[in-house]
Amino acid sequence: MSNEKNSGALSNMHVGDVLVAHPSAVREHEISIVPEKPHAMAATHREAIEQAAVEAEALAVDGWLTEDQIHVVKFAAHRPNGE
């Protein structure tokens, strides 16, 4: 999946999508279901993406990553019919 056509603003996400956020200079990443507060933490970027990808697949939603709280990159797409 190309990051260029799957990136953009936070407004690209749908309610229920899984979001991985790197909120500060610390290594940990937060995992949340949009628009809720984080429900999990992961020690590394890799662990966060892996955990969120599993959640997104189980929920049949998309998975997103933000490093700056403004821009997002889609890393998983599971919504039926490309919703």
Secondary structure, 3 states (H helix, E strand, C coil): CCCCCCEEEHHHCCCCCEEEECCCCCCCEEEEECCCCCCEEECCHHHHHHHHHHHHHHHCCCEEEECCCCEEEEEECCCHHHC
